[in-house]
Amino acid sequence: METATHASIESIWEVAEACGLCGSTRYRELFSIHQKRYVSCADCQVARLYDRVAADKLDLIYGDFYPSDGIVLSEKEMEVQLANPTFAFRRRRLEAFVPMQARKVFEVGCGDGNFLAYLSNHGWCVQGCEFGQKTLGLIKARHGIEVRLGDFTALPIQRGSLEVVGAYHVLEHLYEPRVWIRAVRRGLRLAGLLHLQLPNFRCLERYLTKNCWNGLRFPEHVYFYSPATLEKFLENEGFRHVSTLTYDPWHSPGTTLASASNYARRLLTGRLPWSDSFERPSRIKDSMADAATSAASQKKLGTGLFDMFGRPMAIVLARAQSLFGLGNVIDVIARAS
């Protein structure tokens, strides 16, 4: 019985021997979480999770990522969700480079569809894709928007037919980022715009909080970029860099708060914020819950005093990091060339 259990545990994991950006198998080890190694590619310098959840087991992480219950929201609840400051921030970023007649966006990994709904309310034509039939039903029920089902790289998208592609906190999840970026380049017209947001591995708070940094999100996040490595990657795959920031008004303060919470818990309990309960495959989902979103992490800590001073302080700290290019989010815009 013990042997069978051991085999099932081992079958969850695989080793990423080759870099998904440049194909190199040369690396140097950085650190580990629960004996799972993080490495830096010796050729392109992109960091990655070397021991990761096997590609055929990803449903353990992403199955029913957006719950099918609670689809109907009140008008007030939806107004609160669509008032997320990152939506206005992204729209300003896009509209600074996209003329009125070209405001047609395809969002890869559109989640609950809230950002597409926000853009639609501001005159954009919107498309998107997501995994999971239940998620598509949620988007349709909430926003009346129909998006495509499945992996972007497998969708029948006509070459050069897209004006703008957005992917927000998606790239760090992808096992084959080079395959994905080439599919995006094929879909975009010449000079079409790509807008990405993802965690910044070269942020100050990662150096301070180490393996408690919330951007790691073990084992969900598998590739980790800095502005320099991301810009080089895009350049190598047929894009011209336009603009990079290392701040987002919602994710940046939230990540700062969550990283501080993770680090404080580590000091108090000696435990990492990422679950070490991998004896059963279903526990991988629980590690996602333990590595909660920044909003949930803030809520866990929440007291009146903390709510009053914690988030304003996190905003100041997150902005200060970004002034030196060391903020915890990379926001990059590039054109297909």
ChimeraX attribute file (.defattr): number of C-alpha atoms within 10 A of each C-alpha:
attribute: neighborCount
match mode: 1-to-1
recipient: residues
	/A:1	5
	/A:2	6
	/A:3	8
	/A:4	9
	/A:5	11
	/A:6	12
	/A:7	10
	/A:8	13
	/A:9	14
	/A:10	15
	/A:11	13
	/A:12	19
	/A:13	16
	/A:14	15
	/A:15	13
	/A:16	17
	/A:17	13
	/A:18	14
	/A:19	27
	/A:20	19
	/A:21	21
	/A:22	16
	/A:23	13
	/A:24	14
	/A:25	13
	/A:26	14
	/A:27	21
	/A:28	12
	/A:29	14
	/A:30	12
	/A:31	14
	/A:32	14
	/A:33	18
	/A:34	12
	/A:35	9
	/A:36	16
	/A:37	16
	/A:38	21
	/A:39	23
	/A:40	21
	/A:41	21
	/A:42	15
	/A:43	14
	/A:44	18
	/A:45	19
	/A:46	23
	/A:47	23
	/A:48	25
	/A:49	26
	/A:50	22
	/A:51	20
	/A:52	22
	/A:53	24
	/A:54	17
	/A:55	11
	/A:56	11
	/A:57	15
	/A:58	14
	/A:59	13
	/A:60	18
	/A:61	19
	/A:62	14
	/A:63	14
	/A:64	14
	/A:65	16
	/A:66	16
	/A:67	12
	/A:68	14
	/A:69	8
	/A:70	7
	/A:71	16
	/A:72	13
	/A:73	12
	/A:74	10
	/A:75	9
	/A:76	9
	/A:77	11
	/A:78	14
	/A:79	12
	/A:80	10
	/A:81	15
	/A:82	19
	/A:83	13
	/A:84	15
	/A:85	13
	/A:86	17
	/A:87	20
	/A:88	16
	/A:89	14
	/A:90	20
	/A:91	16
	/A:92	12
	/A:93	16
	/A:94	19
	/A:95	12
	/A:96	8
	/A:97	16
	/A:98	17
	/A:99	9
	/A:100	10
	/A:101	7
	/A:102	16
	/A:103	19
	/A:104	19
	/A:105	23
	/A:106	22
	/A:107	24
	/A:108	24
	/A:109	23
	/A:110	25
	/A:111	21
	/A:112	21
	/A:113	25
	/A:114	19
	/A:115	22
	/A:116	26
	/A:117	19
	/A:118	21
	/A:119	20
	/A:120	18
	/A:121	11
	/A:122	11
	/A:123	11
	/A:124	18
	/A:125	15
	/A:126	20
	/A:127	20
	/A:128	22
	/A:129	22
	/A:130	22
	/A:131	21
	/A:132	17
	/A:133	13
	/A:134	17
	/A:135	24
	/A:136	23
	/A:137	18
	/A:138	23
	/A:139	22
	/A:140	16
	/A:141	14
	/A:142	17
	/A:143	18
	/A:144	12
	/A:145	18
	/A:146	17
	/A:147	23
	/A:148	18
	/A:149	17
	/A:150	15
	/A:151	13
	/A:152	20
	/A:153	14
	/A:154	10
	/A:155	12
	/A:156	8
	/A:157	15
	/A:158	11
	/A:159	13
	/A:160	16
	/A:161	13
	/A:162	23
	/A:163	20
	/A:164	25
	/A:165	21
	/A:166	22
	/A:167	17
	/A:168	19
	/A:169	19
	/A:170	17
	/A:171	23
	/A:172	22
	/A:173	16
	/A:174	15
	/A:175	21
	/A:176	13
	/A:177	19
	/A:178	19
	/A:179	13
	/A:180	16
	/A:181	20
	/A:182	15
	/A:183	17
	/A:184	24
	/A:185	24
	/A:186	17
	/A:187	24
	/A:188	25
	/A:189	19
	/A:190	17
	/A:191	15
	/A:192	21
	/A:193	27
	/A:194	29
	/A:195	22
	/A:196	20
	/A:197	24
	/A:198	24
	/A:199	30
	/A:200	26
	/A:201	25
	/A:202	21
	/A:203	24
	/A:204	19
	/A:205	24
	/A:206	21
	/A:207	12
	/A:208	13
	/A:209	18
	/A:210	14
	/A:211	22
	/A:212	28
	/A:213	24
	/A:214	30
	/A:215	26
	/A:216	24
	/A:217	21
	/A:218	24
	/A:219	21
	/A:220	21
	/A:221	20
	/A:222	22
	/A:223	27
	/A:224	25
	/A:225	21
	/A:226	23
	/A:227	22
	/A:228	12
	/A:229	17
	/A:230	19
	/A:231	21
	/A:232	15
	/A:233	20
	/A:234	20
	/A:235	16
	/A:236	13
	/A:237	17
	/A:238	17
	/A:239	23
	/A:240	19
	/A:241	18
	/A:242	14
	/A:243	14
	/A:244	18
	/A:245	17
	/A:246	27
	/A:247	28
	/A:248	24
	/A:249	18
	/A:250	16
	/A:251	22
	/A:252	26
	/A:253	28
	/A:254	24
	/A:255	25
	/A:256	28
	/A:257	25
	/A:258	29
	/A:259	26
	/A:260	21
	/A:261	22
	/A:262	23
	/A:263	23
	/A:264	15
	/A:265	15
	/A:266	16
	/A:267	11
	/A:268	8
	/A:269	10
	/A:270	10
	/A:271	14
	/A:272	18
	/A:273	25
	/A:274	24
	/A:275	20
	/A:276	15
	/A:277	13
	/A:278	16
	/A:279	13
	/A:280	12
	/A:281	17
	/A:282	12
	/A:283	16
	/A:284	24
	/A:285	19
	/A:286	18
	/A:287	21
	/A:288	18
	/A:289	13
	/A:290	18
	/A:291	24
	/A:292	18
	/A:293	18
	/A:294	22
	/A:295	15
	/A:296	15
	/A:297	21
	/A:298	23
	/A:299	13
	/A:300	12
	/A:301	14
	/A:302	13
	/A:303	12
	/A:304	9
	/A:305	8
	/A:306	14
	/A:307	13
	/A:308	11
	/A:309	11
	/A:310	18
	/A:311	16
	/A:312	13
	/A:313	15
	/A:314	19
	/A:315	19
	/A:316	11
	/A:317	17
	/A:318	29
	/A:319	21
	/A:320	15
	/A:321	18
	/A:322	20
	/A:323	12
	/A:324	11
	/A:325	21
	/A:326	24
	/A:327	28
	/A:328	32
	/A:329	29
	/A:330	28
	/A:331	22
	/A:332	20
	/A:333	22
	/A:334	22
	/A:335	23
	/A:336	24
	/A:337	16
